[in-house]
Amino acid sequence: MNERVNNIKTKFSEFWGSRSKKQKIALISSIVAIIALAAIITYFATRVTYKPLYSNLTASEVGQIKEQLDADGVKYQIGEGGTAIMVPENQADDLLVSLASQGYPQSGEIDYSFFSENAGFGMTDNEFNVLKIASIQTELAKLLKQMDGINDAKVMLSIPEKSTFVTSGENAEDSSASIVLDTQAGQQFSDEQIKTLYNLVAKSVPNLNTDNIIITNQYNEYFDLTSNSISGANGAGNAANQLAVKKQIERDLQRQVQSLLSNIMGAGKAVVTVTSDIDFTQEQRTEKLVEPVDKENMTGITISAQKISETYSGTGAAAAGNAEADGATDNFTDYQQAGDTGTGDYERTEDTVNNEVNRIKRQITESPYRVRDLGIQVVLEPPTADDPTSLPADTEAAVQDMLASIVRTSIDKNSAGDLTNADVAQKINVSVQKLNGKATTATDAGTTIPWWIWVIGGVLVVAIGLLTFFIIRSRRQNREEEYYDDEEYYDEEMDVEDIANEKDSEATVRRKQLEKMAKDKPEDFAKLLRTWISED
């Protein structure tokens, strides 16, 4: 055993001593790289990735699930300030199903399952009503927590008991609900989401009207069903919605102008700001108009016409007639006054025409907001940043014309009236100067390969290259050694003299001696040949 160890040490010392300094450094580096690579692969292969199993739990729920996981021998971690439990990612789905089948998490709240589990126990009507309300509260809270942005919900219901006596509708009591939502930070509900919340609660409780529902969050902010709508009682909504609409209009116009100027001037060569004045007054009115059918001649459609013509001629009793008639035009000629006894005659014509006109009734609801005034400020950077005159005047004029068109089409005509060129020019400001601090927009970082993957890849490439180099070199050295061994073996075989065992002639012996001399001592053989040649 000691001899084998000594032989290994001796061979290693000979191998190490025969290497140059560069070879030693390369060999040590490759060994270190391989060890580091193996350590990294082992770390990532054995690392346990934890995944949240439950979140937003109470302390009692966390304790119950913790005890169950300890009993099952499952590794876990508690995070988020003691409100969440994380388990290995490959076990999360199985644990979720397993714990759910065992009734975890047990929140201590009463739901509909209580009645099926305790149906055999007797209870009074009062107890049943209390448990019924508690179960409705629990199920309604679970329903609300399914919506995005809601972490938890607390529901308090007031459901009046039905009286055995018949009561009028005015004296009947309605149900009411008070709800406190635990919303995510910065969560803003839209009008449709708030309407959905109210409808869910109203449809889940009998005799519950939306007017009897109060919904707030943990910050004591009310979610009112009507005040959050822009088309509220005054047609304008609350101040927050008005400000949001104003910012949205300005942002959209700014993006349009910025995109347009970026295509003309180039990226980063223009800065745009937009200011607006929005009128949130909403008007509802009814118009009843009467218009002629033919507006040029101010006439309507003739639906009926009547023409009467009367003439009289004679003596004796005086002719008489009524000179006034409703809706008729009378023309009398040579009318004989009453009391005259002479001869007389008269002529009467009457034209009656009934015309129909256009009767228009309009129910008009104005838009909830309109752009009353608008201002656009633009800063352009010339091609030569320090020389404002390098920007062609035609380009600046074209930009002003485009901005003027945007202003004319954006401002409400009923509010501003007909805008002159001077009015539009006052709402546009175009400045040409160098942009010293260009605005940068944050871009989403694309998916990149982690740095440690590049490091591992580089180490693998270096290790593979070194291993390939040493393998090729070792094979080459082995071939050379085998070649030299073969030559030595051949030489040793040539040194063996079997001439003594053979019965050769004297000439044969001398020839073999000369051949051996030529191979072993070529210089002496050459001298011998020269001597023989000189003697001849």
Protein Blocks (a to p, Z undefined) as FASTA:
>chain_A
ZZmmmmmmmmmmmmmmmpcfklmmmmmmmmmmmmmmmmmmmmmmmpccdddfbghiafkl
mmmmmmmmmmnopacddeehopaccddfklmmmmmmmmmmnopacehpacfklmmmmmmp
ccdfklmmmmmmmmmmmmmmmmmmmpghiabdcdddddddddfbdcdfklpccddddddd
dddehiacdfklmmmmmmmmmmmpghiafklpccddfkopacdfklmpmklmnonopfkl
mmmmmmmmmmmmmmmmmmmmmmmnoghiaccdddddddfbdcdddddddddfblmnopac
dfbdcddddddddehjdddddfbdehiacddehiacehiabdcddddddddddddddddd
ddddddfbdcfbdcdddddddfblmlmklpcfklmmmmmmmmmmmmmmmpcfklnopadf
klmmmmpccdddddfbacdddddddddddfklmmmmmmmmmmmmmmmmmmmmmmmmmmmm
mmmmmmmmmmmmmmpccklmpccdfklmmmmmmmmmmmmmmmlmmmmmmmmmmmZZ
